[in-house]
Amino acid sequence: MGNKSSMVREFRNKFSDKINRHFFFGWVIVGVSSLGIFTSGPGQSHTFSVFVVPISRELDISNREWAIAYGLATLIASLLLPRMGKIIDKFGPRISLIYIVFLLGLSCFFFGAAAHYYMLAMGFGFLRFFGQGSLMLGCANLVSQWFEAKRGLAMSLMALGFGISMAFHPPLAHYLIENFGWRAAWFIIGGLSWVLMLPPIILLVFDKPEDLNLQVDGTTKAKNLQDKTSKEEEIKGLDLRAALRERAFYILAFGWFGMAMLITTLHVYQVIILTAHGHSAQFSAQIFVVSAITMVLFMPVIGRMFDRFSSHYVIALGMVVTASSLISVTFAITTSLALLYAVIFGLNNAISMTMFGYIWPKYFGRRFVGSIQGVGQMVGVFGASCGPLPVAIALDLFGTTSEVIRLLAIYPTIAGIICILFLRVPKKLVKQS
């Protein structure tokens, strides 16, 4: 065991030294984190959307029961995320991510073995906590430690993994369900998560640039740091208690709650909504690919916008695009209108995925970003747990969702106006900087 550990350590040191001779090692961190966001796919709504019909048929579950199980499990998972944020602050992203990915794979196996409704609900909770919640939280925390001036671009490149997941996981899930059944599909997806993610984390990840005697953004070599205390003093940021006293936290939480709630709703019910408009199930699943391509194309642009323009304006733009996604899906009755919706929704995902990792270190610094982002992610996942329920109720009671979805579009519109008028970086962080 000791020899293997020393071999890993030697490889890590040699590889990082070699990379740093050519370019900033932080971009390797971005690549690994992007793979991590991709690997979160089993816990994302776009993957679940393909499983709704086959699982509901086998376990005899209504739309409302599915939404309740999904919502309650996601809610419980969200309440645990602040604790995960503290764990990441304490042990570092690398060690935390190793355990998170391992447990995500086990969660896939558990979900695939679900024999009844309550076991399915538990499986939802595990997948949402370790996939959508913890894995994304850990990856965003990792990238935020390595970048500041270029954080928007770095986060947007990291979030490319989400776009690739949108393009990859739904068609893969559809193929596996058709050929092997939905249970075997989850076993295969869980195994792939381990194979794809564990080796890069173990071999390539360092918690922060200071560990390699580097500075954020790779601008210059760091000064020789004498001890841990002096190293920590160079890293600026408010702690969780201070962040919770700032107006900016609650404005961001309000907006992020709504965005996560409404985007999740579209991910979960896109296939059902589009099939109700007369499109085939296969076309409705493949439309994710169009959104994913749009997301990938616009992601670097969105990242540059966050770096170059006032962030509150970019966040407000994201809210407007969320409202546009909701409105456009209700009119997606033809192929061209469905494709237009897919493009708008892809842009929506590009903004939201860059935003989720960007906003917390931007407004509160990176020193305690794990704890703060954990609470922020809790708010987002809580929103995700609430989103599908109104649509599910509308489906069961009325057989249509258009009116409810159009009403929901009011929320992000209001959130965008609030961001423009009142969202600013806290004065305490400005003084530290």
N, C-alpha and C positions, 0 to 999 in steps of 0.2 A: 504493500500500500504506500509506504514511504517513498519507494523508488518511482512509482507511478506519479505521485504528487510532485516530486522534484522534476520529473520529465515534463509534466504539464507546465510547471512554473518556468522552466528553462525555455520551452517553446513560446510561451506567452511573452517573456522578456525579449527574446531574440526577434520574434515577429513584430512586436511593437517598435523596437529600435529600427528595424529595417523599413517599416512603413513610414516612420517619422522622418527618415532621410529624404523621402519623396513628397509626402503630403501629410497634413494633420491627421493624427490617428482618430480624431473625433468622427471623421467621415466613415471609418470602419464601424464605430459605435452606432452611427445612424443606420448603416446597412443591417447590422444585427438587430437593431430595434425595429426596423421596417419588417424584417422577417418575423419578429415577435408579434407585431400587429397583424400580419398575415396569419400567424399561427393561432391568434385569438378567434379565428373564424368559427370554430365549434361553439363558441359562446355568443356569437353575434346573431342578430335577428334575421339577417338575410339567409343564413344557413337553416335556421328553424323554419322559415317560411315554406321550404320545400317539403318538410316533414309533417306539416299540419294535417293534410288530408289522410295519408296512410296511417299515421298514429291514431288520429281521431276515429277512423274506421275500425281499426283492430281493437282499441280499448273502449270504443263506444262513448266518445267524449264530444260534447257540444261545443260550439264556438265560445259560448260564455264560460263554460267550465275550463276550456283551454286558456282563455284570457285570465281567468282567476288564478289558475295554477301558475301560469307564467308571471303574472303580476305580483302575487304574494311571494313567490320564490325570489324574484328579482328584488323586491322590496327588502326581504330579509338579507339577501346578499349585499345590498347597498349599505345597510346598517353596519356591516362588518368592515367596510372599506377604510374608514378612518383608522381602525386598528392596523390594517395592512399598511397604511401610509406610515404609521409610527414604526412598524417593523422594518420597512424599507429605510427609514431614517437611521434606525439603530444598527442594522446588519449590512446595509448597502444594497444597491440594486442587483448585483451579480448573484450573491448567495440567495437572495429572495426570489429571483427569477428562476433559478434552478428548481427550487421547491414548488413554485407556482406552476411551471410547465409539467413537472412530474404529476402533480395533483390534477391538472387539467386533463391529462391522458386518462387517469383513473376515473375521472368524472364522465368522460365519453363512454368508457366501458360500463359504468353504472347506469347511465341513461339508456344505453342499448339493451340492458338487461331488465328494464322496467316492466314489471308484470301487472301493475295496476296504476290507477290514477294517482295515488299518494306517493308511490315510488317515482312516478314521472315528475311530480311536483318537486320532490327532493332533487332529482337529477337536474331539473331546471336551475335550482338554486346553486348547485355545485358548478354547473357550466357557466352561469352568469357571473358568479363570484370569481372564479379562477380565470375565465376567458375574457368576457367583456370588461370586468372590473379590474382584477389584480394584474393580469398580464399587460393590459394597456396602461395601467397606472405605473407599473414598474418600468416599462419601456419609455414612457414620456418623462418619468423622473430621471432616467439615465441620460437621455438626450439633453434635458434641461441643464444637467450638471456640466456638460461639455460645451455649450454654446450660450451666447448672450446677444451680441450684436447681430449674429447670423441665426438666431434662434428660430425665426419665422421660416426661413428656408430649410433649416435642419428638420423642424417639425413637419413641414410639408413633405419633405422627402421620406421621412419616417412613415408618414401616413399613407404613402403609396402602397404600403403593404395591405391597407384596408381595401383600396381599390382593386388590387390583384385578388384579394380574398373574395370580394363581391363578384368578380369575373370567374373565379375558379371554384369556390365552394358550392354555390347552388347547382351549376351543371354537374359537378362531381357527385354531389349528393343525389341528384336526379338519376344519374347513371348507376350509382351503387344501389339505389332503391329498386330500380327496374331490374337489375341483374342479380342482386344478392339479398334484397329485402332491407327494410329500414334498420333492423337491429344490427346486422352485419356491417351496414354502412357506418354506424357509430364506432364499432370496434376498429374498423380500418382507419377512420379519421383520427381516432385516439392514438393509434400506433404511429401514424404519420406525424403527429404533433411532436412526439418524442424524438423521432429520427431527424426531423427538420431543425429543431430548436435547441436541444440539449447540447450537442457538440459545439455550436458557435458560442453559446453562453460560457461554457466551461473554458474554452480555449482562447477566446478573443476579447472578452469583456473586462474592462477596468471601470471602477465606480466613478471616478472623476479625473480630470486632466492632471490635477496636482499629484496623483499617484505615479505619474510618469514625468514629474517635474515639468509640466506644461501649464499654460494658462488657457482659459476659455477662449474659443474661436481660433486657437493656435496662432495668435498674433506674435507673441514673444515667448521666450523661455522664462519660466518663473524664477524668482529669486530663490536662493537657498533658504529653505525653511528649517528653522532650528528644532521645532517640536510641534506636536499636535495642536497646541493652543494657538501658536502663531499661524498655522495652516488654516484653522477654523476662522481666525479673525479676518482673513482675506476674503472669505465667502460671506456676502451680504444677504440680508433677508429678515423679514419679520417672522416671529414665531406664530403659532396657531392662535394663541390668545390675543395677540396684537392684531392679527389679520381679522379676527372676528369682531373687532371693534371698529373696523373700517367700513364706510359706506360702499366702497368698491366691491367688497366681498359679496354683499347681498344683491347688488345689481348684477354681478356676474352669475351668481347662483340662480337668480330669477330667470335670466336669459338662458343659461345652460340647462336648467330644468326643462324649460319649454322646448328648446331645440332637441334635446335628447328624447323627450316624450314623443314629439311629433315625427321625428325621423325614424324612431323605432316603430311607430305605428305603421308608417309606409313600408318599412322593411318586412314587418310581419304579415301585413295584409295586401301587399302589392299583387301577389299572384291571384288572390281571391277577388280583389277589386277589378283587375284587368280581365279576368275570366268572366266576371259579371257584366263587363262591357262588351262581351262577345269574342274576346281573344282566346286562343288556345292556351292550355296550361303550359305547354312547352315554350310558346312565345312569351308568355308572362314571366317564366323563369329566366329565359334568355335575355330579357330586357335589362336584367341586372348587368349584363356584359356591356351594354351601351352606356349605362351609368358609370360603370367602372372605367371604361375608356375615357369618358369625359372627365372623370375625377383625376385620372393619371395625367391627362393633358393639361389640366388647369392647376394641379397641385403646386408646381413650382411658381406659377404666377401668383397664387394666393399667398404663398410663403413670402415672396418678395413684397407683396402689398403690406403684410404685417410688419415687415422690417422697415419699410420706407414711409408709410403713412401713419397717421394717428390711429392707434389700434381701436379706439372706440367707434370710429367710422367704419372700419372693416368688420367689426363685430356686428354693428347695425346692419350692414349689407348682408351679412349671413342670415340675420333674422328675416329680412325681406325675401331672400331667396327661399328660406324655409316656408314662408307663407305662399310663395309662388309655386313651390312643389305641391303643396296641399291643394291649391286651386286647380292646377293643371291636371292632376291625376283624376279629378272628377269629370273632366272633359275629354279624357283619353279614349274616345269611342272608335276612332279610326287608327290605322297603323301609323300614319304620320303624326297624329296628336299623341299617341303613346310614345313614339320616339322623341317628340319634343319634351314630354314629361320626363323621359329617361335622361335627357341631356340636362334639364334643370335640376333634377334630383342628383345627378352626378356632381354638378357644381355645388349643390347643397352639402353633399358629403365631403367634398374637397375643403370647403370652408370649415365645417364642423370638426373634421378630424385634425386639421391644423390648429384650430382654436382650442380644442380640449387640452392639448399639451402646452400651448403657448401662454394662455391667459394667467395661470397661477404663478409661475416664476416671473412673468412680466410685471404683474401688479404687486407681488409680495416677496420677490427675491428667491434665490435658490437654496439658501442655507437650511431652511426647514420645509422645503417644498413637498417632501413626502407626506408630512402630516396635513398640510394645507390642501394639497391635491387629493389626498385621501378623502377629506371632507367634501371637496368639490366633486369628486367622482361619485361619492355617495349621493349627492344631490342629483347628478345626472342619471345614475342608475335608478334612483327612486323615480325620477321622471319617466324613465323607460318602462318601469313597472306599471305606471298609471296609464300610459298612452293607449295600449291596445283595447282596454276595457270599454270606453265609449263606442268604439267602432264595432266591437263584438256584440254589445247590447243592441246597437242599431241593426246589425245583420240578423240577429235572432228575432227581434220584434218587427222590423219593417222590411227586411230583405234588401235594404239599400243603405249606402254609407255616404252618399254625396253631400247631403245637407249637413250632417254632423261634421264632416271633414272641412267643409267651407267655414263653418262656425269656428272650428279650432284654429283656422288661419288668423283669427283676430289676435290671439295670444302673441305670436312672434312679432307682429306689427307693433303692438304696444311696447314689447321689450326692446325693440330697435329704437323707438323714440326715446325711451328712458336712457339707453346707452349714449345716444348723441348728446342729450341734455346734461347728464349727471355723472357719467363714468369717467374717472380720472385716476392716475397713479397716486397712491397715498403719499402725503407729504413726508411721512416718517421714512419711507423707502428712498425718496428723492434726497433727503438729507444724508442718509447713509452713503449714497452713491457719490 
